[in-house]
Amino acid sequence: MSRIAASFAALAAQNKTGLVTFITAGDPAPELTVPLMHALVAGGADVLELGVPFSDPMAEGPVIQRACERALKFNISLGDVFNYVREFRKTNQTTPVVLMGYANPIERIGPDAFIKASKEAGADGAIVVDYPPEECEQFARSMQANGLDLIFLLAPTSTPQRIAEVAKVGSGFCYYVSLKGVTGAGNIDIEDVSRRLASVREHVKLPIGVGFGIRDAETAKALGKVADAVVIGSRIIQELENAPRERAVEAVQSFVSAIRTALDSANQA
């Protein structure tokens, strides 16, 4: 069982909603990435998504675009991302780390090299926004053969065929995009998400994490009643933008802790 699968199994056994958090590697400063990863865990995150900076992050709204731009000014590369995971693993062997990004950096080093480096660093899986499931069955099989999960996105516009493809090749969990548009955009219709998740679950038997547009504890709490996990990214990046650098780690931990408290209160109710 992968670390991601084990984490979701433990959450289900405790009747808890998972909390998946995202930061961009190298933002707001390279030396803060690993401390921020530990702060997210201390605040209650169950799975960490570590963004690989990319110059054309097509699925991201302006907040995460700015994070990528700041990281790229430090010349943060995929190799640096592996190093952050390796450093994190020195003191945390349990929290899953998912690398999130785009195909270009993977294609540059080659899928096999990416899998090897991910495994050696201690990563647990990847979300590759522009890898459609129907075109990467072999990559998914190679990931799983090395104990890594390949996680796919589904959206309100996903066709039954695409949902079936994700059910066929995805592992770890499924990332459901709560609204049309980019990260951080719009307001979430909880009832619509609930209806669509019911349809997705007819085919996809993996845990489902819902992300895009979760801005506060109240929204997270409402989604936590219908999803296996909530995914928060842009709002965490905003905390980093608004906090002085010397208080960035503390601010992120405090924000995530409030989300965790809200999710737990909904589960207890």
SULSUL-V316183 format. One record per run of one state. SS is the DSSP state (H for helix, E for strand, L for the rest). FROM is the first residue (numbers start at 1). LEN is the number of residues. If there is no record, write none. Layout:
BEGIN
ss:SS from:FROM len:LEN
ss:SS from:FROM len:LEN
END
This chain:
BEGIN
ss:L from:1 len:2
ss:H from:3 len:11
ss:L from:14 len:4
ss:E from:18 len:7
ss:L from:25 len:5
ss:H from:30 len:14
ss:L from:44 len:3
ss:E from:47 len:5
ss:L from:52 len:10
ss:H from:62 len:12
ss:L from:74 len:4
ss:H from:78 len:12
ss:L from:90 len:6
ss:E from:96 len:6
ss:L from:102 len:1
ss:H from:103 len:7
ss:L from:110 len:1
ss:H from:111 len:11
ss:L from:122 len:3
ss:E from:125 len:4
ss:L from:129 len:4
ss:H from:133 len:3
ss:L from:136 len:1
ss:H from:137 len:9
ss:L from:146 len:3
ss:E from:149 len:3
ss:L from:152 len:1
ss:E from:153 len:2
ss:L from:155 len:5
ss:H from:160 len:10
ss:L from:170 len:3
ss:E from:173 len:5
ss:L from:178 len:12
ss:H from:190 len:12
ss:L from:202 len:5
ss:E from:207 len:5
ss:L from:212 len:5
ss:H from:217 len:8
ss:L from:225 len:4
ss:E from:229 len:4
ss:L from:233 len:1
ss:H from:234 len:9
ss:L from:243 len:2
ss:H from:245 len:24
ss:L from:269 len:1
END
